[in-house]
Amino acid sequence: MKYRVILEPQTDGGYTAYVPALPGCISEGDDRSEALHNIREAIALYRESLAERNQAAPRIEEQEVTV
């Protein structure tokens, strides 16, 4: 399964990573590589938690908008 991941550089260093399609699925890392590794783990745990509760992933639609 593929998810869009947003990486935000932090002013004090490191990155925050989150998955718009999975509300509350957030992680961080000291660099981009670590943040991506950590968000992969967070996604796996998020999906595992949903499966344990017999819940489907939220249905979120993403669109690009030009302004």
C-alpha positions in Angstrom: 0.0 0.0 0.0 1.2 3.5 -0.8 0.6 6.6 1.3 1.5 10.2 0.7 3.9 11.4 3.5 4.5 15.0 4.3 8.0 16.0 5.7 8.3 19.3 7.5 11.7 20.5 8.5 11.8 21.8 12.1 13.4 25.1 13.1 15.4 23.3 15.8 16.5 20.6 13.4 15.1 17.3 12.3 11.8 16.6 10.5 8.3 15.8 11.4 6.5 13.4 9.1 2.8 12.8 8.8 0.3 11.0 6.6 -2.7 13.0 5.6 -4.8 9.9 4.8 -4.2 8.5 8.3 -5.3 11.2 10.8 -3.0 11.3 13.8 -0.3 9.2 12.2 2.8 11.4 12.9 6.4 10.7 13.6 9.8 12.5 13.5 13.4 12.0 13.0 16.8 13.8 13.2 17.1 13.7 9.4 14.9 12.9 6.4 16.0 9.2 6.3 15.2 8.6 10.0 11.8 10.5 9.7 10.8 8.3 6.7 11.9 5.1 8.5 9.9 6.1 11.6 6.8 7.1 9.7 6.9 3.7 8.0 6.8 2.0 11.4 4.0 4.4 12.5 1.9 3.5 9.4 2.4 -0.2 10.1 1.3 0.2 13.7 -1.7 2.4 12.7 -2.9 -0.2 10.2 -2.3 -3.0 12.8 -4.4 -1.1 15.3 -7.2 -0.7 12.8 -7.1 -4.4 12.0 -7.3 -5.4 15.6 -10.5 -3.3 16.0 -11.9 -4.5 12.7 -12.0 -0.9 11.3 -11.2 0.3 7.8 -8.8 3.1 7.1 -10.5 6.5 6.9 -11.6 7.4 3.4 -9.9 10.8 2.7 -9.7 12.3 -0.7 -6.7 14.4 -1.7 -6.8 17.0 -4.5 -4.2 19.4 -5.7 -5.3 23.0 -6.0 -3.6 25.8 -7.9 -3.8 29.3 -6.4 
